[in-house]
Amino acid sequence: MADRKLIMAGNWKMHKTSAETRSFVRELKTAIQDGTVPCEIIVAPPFTSISAATEEARGTAIRVSGQNLHWEDKGAFTGEISGEMLREAGCSHVIIGHSERRQYFGETDETVNLRLKAAMRAGLIPIFCLGETLEEREQGRTFSIVKGQLLKGMRDIALEESTGFVIAYEPVWAIGTGQTATPEQAQEVHAFLREELVTGYGSPVANQLRILYGGSVKPDNAASLMSQKDIDGGLVGGASLKVGDFVGIIKHGI
Ligand code: PGA
């Protein structure tokens, strides 16, 4: 692997109250104190638990991410939240374009593009999710689907080597199903995405950009996934909800 530091990010979805968040982060801090952690660690709690996470994580290596944001900076958008609000609450990252947002909340490549731009304007590092459905994979359309999502999502977005930007490849059929992509299946798509990024942004930018894999990452498959050349970490749902499992993934055999 090029010298890209791994990122292990926990996407908690609609789980964990503030009190549960506090005790999770406290336990996580203790578990990673021994200095053997080989990666960046991020947790993405629901909006109302973000402050609890950032307060508990202060002074540690644990970073906090939002799970979504609106593309406008402010305004009459009931139920939405802005990049500046996430920043103020202590977030460094924000997940954008998760397949659950696409599937249940009408997210499109165009709104993903707007949200990515809003995140960058606010100084947040986006974790831009994309991935094909089972049907698309079975029809042999995986590469054209992820390419379309990548190009449309990143339209008019300039990246430099120093720009913080993270991509997460999450095959929809692997999310929450226990059916993980094999390391080879994931690597194939990651390498393809990196080649597309080389075309769009040049090698120096593409080679420093982290591409995470998401979809049923567990303590017992993390090491084989992370050993792949173009897999630079994990976006972990279910297995990030228990400290023991998440730490097992963070340390993946170390
Ligand atoms: P999972 O979820 O690890 O539970 O499959 C991953 C995600 O949705 O980011």
Residues whose N, C-alpha, C, O or C-beta is under 5 A from the ligand:
A	BS01	PGA	N11 A174 I175 G176 T177 G214 G215 S216 V217 L235 V236 G237 G238 A239
